[in-house]
Amino acid sequence: MEARRLLKNKLKARERLFAGWVSFSHPSITETFARVNFDFIAIDMEHSTISVEQAQRIIAASQSAGVPCLPRPVSHSNDWIKPLLESGADGMLIQMVNNAEEVKTLIDHIKYPLVGNRSYGVNRAHAYGFDFDEYVTRWNDDSIFLLQIESKEAINNINHLLAFDEVDGVMVGPYDLSGSLGVPGQLNHPLVLEASQKVIDACKRFGKSCGTQVTDPDHANVKDLFDRGYTYAILGSDLFALWKWSERMQSLIPDFRDAKIKESTV
């Protein structure tokens, strides 16, 4: 709970933060990422096959190293959000949030009364009952709600989305945003950069944390991200790391596969 509260305060202060991104279900990956000194680890359930049960193991692995964990569920449905919160998630990163009505519904799912309408139960989140009172007392203040800006509609509604006190920050999703703007995959297209900058500037006005993901992080592109005004960076992912390694191996193997093996002579 202390790590969650610390992250909440850092987000509120718009401190510079770094996060890991997990797409594979085995908790050993999360345990490895947790040694990197990330401020939080996000679980991508939207574009993976990670189940709620597997997510609970990832959450536990992250928290055992003192790193808060935020799942990104596959939809806005409480059928996904409720069991992830009961599993002990420190908050939610919600994809494709477009308007104020969606934010209100999500707050209902995430926060307890009187702020929201989350139902009360006993599960891992409450240490199976041992920490129930402290958990439910602190949850509305300490829990984290990040929403993703991934569409033209969200860009147009950005001021309405950020007006909620319960929203701690946003993550710009450049891939879906580029598609919504008619330039799919062109992450550095002027339309995408201009739209992203609108979000960055709005977050500064509202005092909200603002981040995005760098697929292949290096010193130059991370510096550029912060120079543009982002306050946190998601540094690649387990999938991207494996992809980049596989590309290097794909380039390396042909150099040797057809080369004539030199016989050593004695």
Summary of the structure (lengths in Angstrom):
residues: 266
radius of gyration: 20.3
end to end distance: 67.3
largest distance: 84.2
contacts: 844
relative contact order: 0.13
helix: 50%
strand: 15%
